[in-house]
């Protein structure tokens, strides 16, 4: 019998080290990593994300996850690591536009991952042309907590130095894999 594929999502505010941690966890566990679709989408767009961008981002993120799961490597593993997911899309939609399509929220609810690693904002913020709200980190972090709790998503707050973050993330991931 094949073990179910567990999904662990690295999530949180911009510039908290999500991509670095997701990539490190993927290497550590030999698991596929699904990149954050919204970041690439925003870079290609070259302008602010609006309400009309929410569904293309959702479709891109869902497709990227499905493609990762379809690869032979994923089929042989019991873990996939996601650098954000649809709950992140819900939080960012609320943050940037003050609204989120109820159908996006329903789809996000159907796709709740096995565990979320919520990265704290206790690391320096760095502007890069895409990250644009360093002055609103506290509000966005609070919105992520509210979103995770409203959706009943299991999560671990991950904070501290990179080594401390990695340790906490590995401990939470190991707990998911032993369930």
Contact map, one row per residue, 1 for C-alpha under 8 A:
11100000000000000000000000000000000000000000000000000000000000000000000000000000000000000000000000000000000000000000000000000000000000000000000000000000000000000000000000000000000
11110000000000000000000000000000000000000000000000000000000000000000000000000000000000000000000000000000000000000000000000000000000000000000000000000000000000000000000000000000000
11111000000000000000000000000000000000000000000000000000000000000000000000000100000000000000000000000000000000000000000000000000000000000000000000000000000000000000000000000000000
01111100000000000000000000000000000000000000000000000000000000000000000000000100000000000000000000000000000000000000000000000000000000000000000000000000000000000000000000000000000
00111110000000000000000000000000000000000000000000000000000000000000000000101111000000000000000000000000000000000000000000000000000000000000000000000000000000000000000000000000000
00011111000000000000000000000000000000000000000000000000000000000000000000000111000000000000000000000000000000001100000000000000000000000000000000000000000000000000000000000001100
00001111100000000000000000000000000000000000000000000000000000000000000000000011110000000000000000000000000000001110000000000000000000000000000000000000000000000000000000000000000
00000111110000000000000000000000000000000000000000000000000000000000000000000011110000000000000000000000000000001111100000000000000000000000000000000000000000000000000000001000000
00000011111000000000000000000000000000000000000000000000000000000000000000000000111110000000000000000000000000001011100000000000000000000000000000000000000000000000000000000000000
00000001111100000110110000000000000000000000000000000000000000000000000000000000111100000000000000000000000000000001111000000000000000000000000000000000000000000000000000000000000
00000000111110000100000000000000000000000000000000000000000000000000000000000000001110010000000000000000000000000001111000000000000000000000000000000000000000000000000000000000000
00000000011111010100000000000000000000000000000000000000000000000000000000000000000100010000000000000000000000000000011100000000000000000000100100000000000000000000000000000000000
00000000001111110000000000000000000000000000000000000000000000000000000000000000000000000000000000000000000000000000001110000000000000001001100100000000000000000000000000000000000
00000000000111110000000000000000000000000000000000000000000000000000000000000000000000000000000000000000000000000000000000001000001000001000000000000000000000000000000000000000000
00000000000011111100000000000000000000000000000000000000000000000000000000000000000000000000000000000000000000000000000000011100001000000000000000000000000000000000000000000000000
00000000000111111100000000000000000000000000000000000000000000000000000000000000000000000000000000000000000000000000001111111000000000000000000000000000000000000000000000000000000
00000000000000111111100000000000000000000000000000000000000000000000000000000000000000000000000000000000000000000000001000000000000000000000000000000000000000000000000000000000000
00000000011100111111110000000000000000000000000000000000000000000000000000000000001100000000000000000000000000000000001000000000000000000000000000000000000000000000000000000000000
00000000010000001111111000000000001100000000000000000000000000000000000000000000001000000000000000000000000000000000000000000000000000000000000000000000000000000000000000000000000
00000000000000001111111100000000000000000000000000000000000000000000000000000000000000000000000000000000000000000000000000000000000000000000000000000000000000000000000000000000000
00000000010000001111111110000000000000000000000000000000000000000000000000000000000000000000000000000000000000000000000000000000000000000000000000000000000000000000010000000000000
00000000010000000111111111000000100000000000000000000000000000000000000000000000111000000000000000000000000000000000000000000000000000000000000000000000000000000000000000000000000
00000000000000000011111111100000100000000000000000000000000000000000000000000000000000000000000000000000000000000000000000000000000000000000000000000000000000000000000000000000000
00000000000000000001111111110000000000000000000000000000000000000000000000000000000000000000000000000000000000000000000000000000000000000000000000000000000000000000000000000000000
00000000000000000000111111111010000000000000000000000000000000000000000000000000100000000000000000000000000000000000000000000000000000000000000000000000000000000000010011000000000
00000000000000000000011111111111100000000000000000000000000000000000000000000001100000000000000000000000000000000000000000000000000000000000000000000000000000000000000000000000000
00000000000000000000001111111110000000000000000000000000000000000000000000000000000000000000000000000000000000000000000000000000000000000000000000000000000000000000000000000000000
00000000000000000000000111111110000000000000000000000000000000000000000000000000000000000000000000000000000000000000000000000000000000000000000000000000000000000000000000000000000
00000000000000000000000011111110000000000000000000000000000000000000000000000010000000000000000000000000000000000000000000000000000000000000000000000000000000000000000000000000000
00000000000000000000000001111111000000000000000000000000000000000000000000001000000000000000000000000000000000000000000000000000000000000000000000000000000000000000000000000000000
00000000000000000000000011111111100000000000000000000000000000000000000011001111100000000000000000000000000000000000000000000000000000000000000000000000000000000000000000000000000
00000000000000000000000001000111110000000000000000000000000000000001000011000011100000000000000000000000000000000000000000000000000000000000000000000000000000000000000000000000000
00000000000000000000011001000011111000000000000000000000000000000001000000000001111000000000000000000000000000000000000000000000000000000000000000000000000000000000000000000000000
00000000000000000000000000000001111100000000000000000000000000011001000000000001111000000000000000000000000000000000000000000000000000000000000000000000000000000000000000000000000
00000000000000000010000000000000111110000000000000000000000000010000000000000000011100000000000000000000000000000000000000000000000000000000000000000000000000000000000000000000000
00000000000000000010000000000000011111110000000000000000000010000000000000000000011110000000000000000000000000000000000000000000000000000000000000000000000000000000000000000000000
00000000000000000000000000000000001111111000000000000000100110010000000000000000000000000000000000000000000000000000000000000000000000000000000000000000000000000000000000000000000
00000000000000000000000000000000000111111100000000000000100110000000000000000000000000001000000000000000000000000000000000000000000000000000000000000000000000000000000000000000000
00000000000000000000000000000000000111111110000000000000000000000000000000000000000000000000000000000000000000000000000000000000010000000000000000000000000000000000000000000000000
00000000000000000000000000000000000111111111000000000000000000000000000000000000000000000000000000000000000000000000000000000000000000000000000000000000000000000000000000000000000
00000000000000000000000000000000000011111111100000000000100000000000000000000000000000000000000000000000000000000000000000000000000000000000000000000000000000000000000000000000000
00000000000000000000000000000000000001111111111110000000000000000000000000000000000000000000000000000000000000000000000000000000010000000000000000000000000000000000000000000000000
00000000000000000000000000000000000000111111110000000000000000000000000000000000000000000000000000000000000000000000000000000000010000000000000000000000000000000000000000000000000
00000000000000000000000000000000000000011111110000000000000000000000000000000000000000000000000000000000000000000000000000000000000000000000000000000000000000000000000000000000000
00000000000000000000000000000000000000001111111100000000000000000000000000000000000000000000000000000000000000000000000000000000000000000000000000000000000000000000000000000000000
00000000000000000000000000000000000000000111111100000000000000000000000000000000000000000000000000000000000000000000000000000000000000000000000000000000000000000000000000000000000
00000000000000000000000000000000000000000100111110000000000000000000000000000000000000000000000000000000000000000000000000000000000000000000000000000000000000000000000000000000000
00000000000000000000000000000000000000000100111111000000000000000000000000000000000000000000000000000000000000000000000000000000000000000000000000000000000000000000000000000000000
00000000000000000000000000000000000000000100001111111100000000000000000000000000000000000000000100000000000000000000000000000000000000000000000000000000000000000000000000000000000
00000000000000000000000000000000000000000000000111111100000000000000000000000000000000000000000110000000000000000000000000000000000000000000000000000000000000000000000000000000000
00000000000000000000000000000000000000000000000011111100000000000000000000000000000000000000100010110000000000000000000000000000000000000000000000000000000000000000000000000000000
00000000000000000000000000000000000000000000000011111111000000000000000000000000000000000000000000000000000000000000000000000000000000000000000000000000000000000000000000000000000
00000000000000000000000000000000000000000000000011111111100000000000000000000000000000000000000000000000000000000000000000000000000000000000000000000000000000000000000000000000000
00000000000000000000000000000000000000000000000011111111110000000000000000000000000000001000100000010000000000000000000000000000000000000000000000000000000000000000000000000000000
00000000000000000000000000000000000000000000000000011111111000000000000000000000000000000000000000000001000000000000000000000000000000000000000000000000000000000000000000000000000
00000000000000000000000000000000000000000000000000011111111100000000000000000000000000000000000000000000000000000000000000000000000000000000000000000000000000000000000000000000000
00000000000000000000000000000000000011001000000000001111111110000000000000000000000000001000000000000000000000000000000000000000000000000000000000000000000000000000000000000000000
00000000000000000000000000000000000000000000000000000111111111000000000000000000000001001000000000000001000000000000000000000000000000000000000000000000000000000000000000000000000
00000000000000000000000000000000000000000000000000000011111111100000000000000000000000000000000000000000000000000000000000000000000000000000000000000000000000000000000000000000000
00000000000000000000000000000000000011000000000000000001111111110000000000000000000000000000000000000000000000000000000000000000000000000000000000000000000000000000000000000000000
00000000000000000000000000000000000111000000000000000000111111111000000000000000000011000000000000000000000000000000000000000000000000000000000000000000000000000000000000000000000
00000000000000000000000000000000000000000000000000000000011111111100000000000000000000000000000000000000000000000000000000000000000000000000000000000000000000000000000000000000000
00000000000000000000000000000000000000000000000000000000001111111110000000000000000000000000000000000000000000000000000000000000000000000000000000000000000000000000000000000000000
00000000000000000000000000000000011010000000000000000000000111111111000000000000000000000000000000000000000000000000000000000000000000000000000000000000000000000000000000000000000
00000000000000000000000000000000010000000000000000000000000011111111100000000000010000000000000000000000000000000000000000000000000000000000000000000000000000000000000000000000000
00000000000000000000000000000000000000000000000000000000000001111111110000000000000000000000000000000000000000000000000000000000000000000000000000000000000000000000000000000000000
00000000000000000000000000000000000000000000000000000000000000111111111000000000000000000000000000000000000000000000000000000000000000000000000000000000000000000000000000000000000
00000000000000000000000000000001110000000000000000000000000000011111111001000000000000000000000000000000000000000000000000000000000000000000000000000000000000000000000000000000000
00000000000000000000000000000000000000000000000000000000000000001111111101100001000000000000000000000000000000000000000000000000000000000000000000000000000000000000000000000000000
00000000000000000000000000000000000000000000000000000000000000000111111101100000000000000000000000000000000000000000000000000000000000000000000000000000000000000000000000000000000
00000000000000000000000000000000000000000000000000000000000000000011111111100000000000000000000000000000000000000000000000000000000000000000000000000000000000000000000000000000000
00000000000000000000000000000000000000000000000000000000000000000000111111110000000000000000000000000000000000000000000000000000000000000000000000000000000000000000000000000000000
00000000000000000000000000000011000000000000000000000000000000000000001111111000000000000000000000000000000000000000000000000000000000000000000000000000000000000000000000000000000
00000000000000000000000000000011000000000000000000000000000000000001111111111111000000000000000000000000000000000000000000000000000000000000000000000000000000000000000000000000000
00001000000000000000000000000000000000000000000000000000000000000000111111111100000000000000000000000000000000000000000000000000000000000000000000000000000000000000000000000000000
00000000000000000000000000000000000000000000000000000000000000000000000111111100000000000000000000000000000000000000000000000000000000000000000000000000000000000000000000000000000
00001000000000000000000000000110000000000000000000000000000000000000000011111111000000000000000000000000000000000000000000000000000000000000000000000000000000000000000000000000000
00111100000000000000000000000010000000000000000000000000000000000000000001111111000000000000000000000000000000000000000000000000000000000000000000000000000000000000000000000000100
00001111000000000000000000001011000000000000000000000000000000000000000001001111100000000000000000000000000000000000000000000000000000000000000000000000000000000000000000000000100
00001111000000000000000001000011110000000000000000000000000000000000100001001111110000000000000000000000000000000000000000000000000000000000000000000000000000000000000000000000000
00000011110000000000010011000011110000000000000000000000000000000000000000000011111000000000000000000000000000000000000000000000000000000000000000000000000000000000000000000000000
00000011110000000000010000000000111100000000000000000000000000001000000000000001111110000000000000000000000000000000000000000000000000000000000000000000000000000000000000000000000
00000000111000000110010000000000111100000000000000000000000000000000000000000000111110000000000000000000000000000000000000000000000000000000000000000000000000000000000000000000000
00000000111100000100000000000000001100000000000000000000000000000000000000000000011111110000000000000000000000000000000000000000000000000000000000000000000000000000000000000000000
00000000101000000000000000000000000100000000000000000000000010000000000000000000011111111000000000000000000000000000000000000000000000000000000000000000000000000000000000000000000
00000000000000000000000000000000000000000000000000000000010010000000000000000000000111111100000000000001001100100000000000000000000000000000000000000000000000000000000000000000000
00000000000000000000000000000000000000000000000000000000000000000000000000000000000111111110000000000000100110010000000000000000000000000000000000110000000000000000000000000000000
00000000001100000000000000000000000000000000000000000000000000000000000000000000000111111111000000000000000000000000000000000000000000000000000100000000000000000000000000000000000
00000000000000000000000000000000000001000000000000000100110000000000000000000000000011111111100000000000000000000000000000000000000000000000000000000000000000000000000000000000000
00000000000000000000000000000000000000000000000000000000000000000000000000000000000001111111110000010001100100000000000000000000000000000000000000100000000000000000000000000000000
00000000000000000000000000000000000000000000000000000000000000000000000000000000000000111111111000000000000000000000000000000000000000000001001100100000000000000000000000000000000
00000000000000000000000000000000000000000000000000000000000000000000000000000000000000011111111100000000000000000000000000000000000000000000000000000000000000000000000000000000000
00000000000000000000000000000000000000000000000000100100000000000000000000000000000000001111111111110000000000000000000000000000000000000000000000000000000000000000000000000000000
00000000000000000000000000000000000000000000000000000000000000000000000000000000000000000111111111110000000000000000000000000000000000000000000000000000000000000000000000000000000
00000000000000000000000000000000000000000000000000000000000000000000000000000000000000000011111111100000000000000000000000000000000000000001001000000000000000000000000000000000000
00000000000000000000000000000000000000000000000011000000000000000000000000000000000000000001111111000000000000000000000000000000000000000000000000000000000000000000000000000000000
00000000000000000000000000000000000000000000000001100000000000000000000000000000000000000000111111110000000000000000000000000000000000000000000000000000000000000000000000000000000
00000000000000000000000000000000000000000000000000000000000000000000000000000000000000000000111111110000000000000000000000000000000000000000000000000000000000000000000000000000000
00000000000000000000000000000000000000000000000000100000000000000000000000000000000000000000111011111000000000000000000000000000000000000000000000000000000000000000000000000000000
00000000000000000000000000000000000000000000000000100100000000000000000000000000000000000100110011111101100000000000000000000000000000000000000000000000000000000000000000000000000
00000000000000000000000000000000000000000000000000000000000000000000000000000000000000000000000000111111100000000000000000000000000000000000000000000000000000000000000000000000000
00000000000000000000000000000000000000000000000000000000000000000000000000000000000000000000000000011111110000000000000000000000000000000000000000000000000000000000000000000000000
00000000000000000000000000000000000000000000000000000000000000000000000000000000000000000000000000001111111000000000000000000000000000000000000000000000000000000000000000000000000
00000000000000000000000000000000000000000000000000000010010000000000000000000000000001000100000000011111111100000000000000000000000000000000000000000000000000000000000000000000000
00000000000000000000000000000000000000000000000000000000000000000000000000000000000000100100000000011111111110000000000000000000000000000000000000000000000000000000000000000000000
00000000000000000000000000000000000000000000000000000000000000000000000000000000000000000000000000000111111111000000000000000000000000000000000000000000000000000000000000000000000
00000000000000000000000000000000000000000000000000000000000000000000000000000000000001000000000000000011111111100000000000000000000000000000000000000000000000000000000000000000000
00000000000000000000000000000000000000000000000000000000000000000000000000000000000001100100000000000001111111110000000000000000000000000000000000000000000000000000000000000000000
00000000000000000000000000000000000000000000000000000000000000000000000000000000000000100000000000000000111111110000000000000000000000000000000000000010000000000000000000000000000
00000000000000000000000000000000000000000000000000000000000000000000000000000000000000000000000000000000011111110000000000000000000000000000000000000000000000000000000000000000000
00000000000000000000000000000000000000000000000000000000000000000000000000000000000001000000000000000000001111111000000000000000000000000000000000000000000000000000000000000000000
00000000000000000000000000000000000000000000000000000000000000000000000000000000000000100000000000000000000111111100000000000000000000000000000000000000100000000000000000000000000
00000111100000000000000000000000000000000000000000000000000000000000000000000000000000000000000000000000000000111111000000000000000000000000000000000000100000000000000000000000000
00000111000000000000000000000000000000000000000000000000000000000000000000000000000000000000000000000000000000011111000000000000000000000000000000000000110000000000000000000001000
00000011100000000000000000000000000000000000000000000000000000000000000000000000000000000000000000000000000000001111100000000000000000000000000000000000111100000000000000001001000
00000001111000000000000000000000000000000000000000000000000000000000000000000000000000000000000000000000000000001111110000000000000000000000000000000000111100000000000000000000000
00000001111000000000000000000000000000000000000000000000000000000000000000000000000000000000000000000000000000000011111000000000000000000000000000000000001111000000000010010000000
00000000011100000000000000000000000000000000000000000000000000000000000000000000000000000000000000000000000000000001111100000000000000000000000100000000001111000000000000000000000
00000000011110011100000000000000000000000000000000000000000000000000000000000000000000000000000000000000000000000000111110000000000000000000000000000000000011100000000000000000000
00000000000110010000000000000000000000000000000000000000000000000000000000000000000000000000000000000000000000000000011111100000000000000000100000000000000011100000000000000000000
00000000000010010000000000000000000000000000000000000000000000000000000000000000000000000000000000000000000000000000001111110000000000001100100000000000000000100000000000000000000
00000000000000010000000000000000000000000000000000000000000000000000000000000000000000000000000000000000000000000000000111110000000000000000000000000000000000110000000000000000000
00000000000000010000000000000000000000000000000000000000000000000000000000000000000000000000000000000000000000000000000111111000000000000000000000000000000000011000000000000000000
00000000000000110000000000000000000000000000000000000000000000000000000000000000000000000000000000000000000000000000000011111100000000000000000000000000000000000000000000000000000
00000000000001110000000000000000000000000000000000000000000000000000000000000000000000000000000000000000000000000000000000111110000001000000000000000000000000000000000000000000000
00000000000000100000000000000000000000000000000000000000000000000000000000000000000000000000000000000000000000000000000000011111001001000000000000000000000000000000000000000000000
00000000000000000000000000000000000000000000000000000000000000000000000000000000000000000000000000000000000000000000000000001111111101000000000000000000000000000000000000000000000
00000000000000000000000000000000000000000000000000000000000000000000000000000000000000000000000000000000000000000000000000000111111100000000000000000000000000000000000000000000000
00000000000000000000000000000000000000000000000000000000000000000000000000000000000000000000000000000000000000000000000000000011111100000000000000000000000000000000000000000000000
00000000000000000000000000000000000000100110000000000000000000000000000000000000000000000000000000000000000000000000000000000011111100000000000000000000000000000000000000000000000
00000000000001100000000000000000000000000000000000000000000000000000000000000000000000000000000000000000000000000000000000000111111111000000000000000000000000000000000000000000000
00000000000000000000000000000000000000000000000000000000000000000000000000000000000000000000000000000000000000000000000000000011111111000000000000000000000000000000000000000000000
00000000000000000000000000000000000000000000000000000000000000000000000000000000000000000000000000000000000000000000000000000000001111111000000000000000000000000000000000000000000
00000000000000000000000000000000000000000000000000000000000000000000000000000000000000000000000000000000000000000000000000001110001111111000000000000000000000000000000000000000000
00000000000000000000000000000000000000000000000000000000000000000000000000000000000000000000000000000000000000000000000000000000000011111000000000000000000000000000000000000000000
00000000000000000000000000000000000000000000000000000000000000000000000000000000000000000000000000000000000000000000000000000000000011111111000000000000000000000000000000000000000
00000000000011000000000000000000000000000000000000000000000000000000000000000000000000000000000000000000000000000000000010000000000011111111100000000000000000000000000000000000000
00000000000000000000000000000000000000000000000000000000000000000000000000000000000000000000000000000000000000000000000010000000000000011111110000000000000000000000000000000000000
00000000000000000000000000000000000000000000000000000000000000000000000000000000000000000000000000000000000000000000000000000000000000011111111000000000000000000000000000000000000
00000000000010000000000000000000000000000000000000000000000000000000000000000000000000000010001000000000000000000000000000000000000000011111111100000000000000000000000000000000000
00000000000110000000000000000000000000000000000000000000000000000000000000000000000000000000000000000000000000000000000110000000000000001111111110000000000000000000000000000000000
00000000000000000000000000000000000000000000000000000000000000000000000000000000000000000000000000000000000000000000000000000000000000000111111111000000000000000000000000000000000
00000000000000000000000000000000000000000000000000000000000000000000000000000000000000000010001000000000000000000000000000000000000000000011111111100000000000000000000000000000000
00000000000110000000000000000000000000000000000000000000000000000000000000000000000000010010000000000000000000000000010000000000000000000001111111110000000000000000000000000000000
00000000000000000000000000000000000000000000000000000000000000000000000000000000000000000000000000000000000000000000000000000000000000000000111111111000000000000000000000000000000
00000000000000000000000000000000000000000000000000000000000000000000000000000000000000000000000000000000000000000000000000000000000000000000011111111100000000000000000000000000000
00000000000000000000000000000000000000000000000000000000000000000000000000000000000000100110000000000000000000000000000000000000000000000000001111111110000000000000000000000000000
00000000000000000000000000000000000000000000000000000000000000000000000000000000000000100000000000000000000000000000000000000000000000000000000111111111111000000000000000000000000
00000000000000000000000000000000000000000000000000000000000000000000000000000000000000000000000000000000000000000000000000000000000000000000000011111111100000000000000000000000000
00000000000000000000000000000000000000000000000000000000000000000000000000000000000000000000000000000000000000000000000000000000000000000000000001111111100000000000000000000000000
00000000000000000000000000000000000000000000000000000000000000000000000000000000000000000000000000000000000010000000000000000000000000000000000000111111100000000000000000000000000
00000000000000000000000000000000000000000000000000000000000000000000000000000000000000000000000000000000000000000000000000000000000000000000000000011111110000000000000000000000000
00000000000000000000000000000000000000000000000000000000000000000000000000000000000000000000000000000000000000011111000000000000000000000000000000011111111000000000000000000000000
00000000000000000000000000000000000000000000000000000000000000000000000000000000000000000000000000000000000000000111000000000000000000000000000000010001111100000000000000000000000
00000000000000000000000000000000000000000000000000000000000000000000000000000000000000000000000000000000000000000011110000000000000000000000000000010000111110000000000000000000000
00000000000000000000000000000000000000000000000000000000000000000000000000000000000000000000000000000000000000000011110000000000000000000000000000000000011111000000000010010000000
00000000000000000000000000000000000000000000000000000000000000000000000000000000000000000000000000000000000000000000111100000000000000000000000000000000001111100000000000000000000
00000000000000000000000000000000000000000000000000000000000000000000000000000000000000000000000000000000000000000000111100000000000000000000000000000000000111110000100110000000000
00000000000000000000000000000000000000000000000000000000000000000000000000000000000000000000000000000000000000000000001111000000000000000000000000000000000011111001100000000000000
00000000000000000000000000000000000000000000000000000000000000000000000000000000000000000000000000000000000000000000000001100000000000000000000000000000000001111111100000000000000
00000000000000000000000000000000000000000000000000000000000000000000000000000000000000000000000000000000000000000000000000100000000000000000000000000000000000111111100000000000000
00000000000000000000000000000000000000000000000000000000000000000000000000000000000000000000000000000000000000000000000000000000000000000000000000000000000000011111110000000000000
00000000000000000000000000000000000000000000000000000000000000000000000000000000000000000000000000000000000000000000000000000000000000000000000000000000000000011111111000000000000
00000000000000000000000000000000000000000000000000000000000000000000000000000000000000000000000000000000000000000000000000000000000000000000000000000000000000111111111100000000000
00000000000000000000000000000000000000000000000000000000000000000000000000000000000000000000000000000000000000000000000000000000000000000000000000000000000001111111111110000000000
00000000000000000000100010000000000000000000000000000000000000000000000000000000000000000000000000000000000000000000000000000000000000000000000000000000000000000111111111000000000
00000000000000000000000000000000000000000000000000000000000000000000000000000000000000000000000000000000000000000000000000000000000000000000000000000000000000000011111111100000000
00000000000000000000000000000000000000000000000000000000000000000000000000000000000000000000000000000000000000000000000000000000000000000000000000000000000001000001111111110000000
00000000000000000000000010000000000000000000000000000000000000000000000000000000000000000000000000000000000000000000100000000000000000000000000000000000000101000000111111111000000
00000000000000000000000010000000000000000000000000000000000000000000000000000000000000000000000000000000000000000000000000000000000000000000000000000000000000000000011111111100000
00000000000000000000000000000000000000000000000000000000000000000000000000000000000000000000000000000000000000000000000000000000000000000000000000000000000000000000001111111110000
00000000000000000000000000000000000000000000000000000000000000000000000000000000000000000000000000000000000000000000100000000000000000000000000000000000000100000000000111111111000
00000001000000000000000000000000000000000000000000000000000000000000000000000000000000000000000000000000000000000010000000000000000000000000000000000000000000000000000011111111100
00000000000000000000000000000000000000000000000000000000000000000000000000000000000000000000000000000000000000000000000000000000000000000000000000000000000000000000000001111111110
00000000000000000000000000000000000000000000000000000000000000000000000000000000000000000000000000000000000000000000000000000000000000000000000000000000000000000000000000111111111
00000100000000000000000000000000000000000000000000000000000000000000000000000000000000000000000000000000000000000110000000000000000000000000000000000000000000000000000000011111111
00000100000000000000000000000000000000000000000000000000000000000000000000000110000000000000000000000000000000000000000000000000000000000000000000000000000000000000000000001111111
00000000000000000000000000000000000000000000000000000000000000000000000000000000000000000000000000000000000000000000000000000000000000000000000000000000000000000000000000000111111
00000000000000000000000000000000000000000000000000000000000000000000000000000000000000000000000000000000000000000000000000000000000000000000000000000000000000000000000000000011111
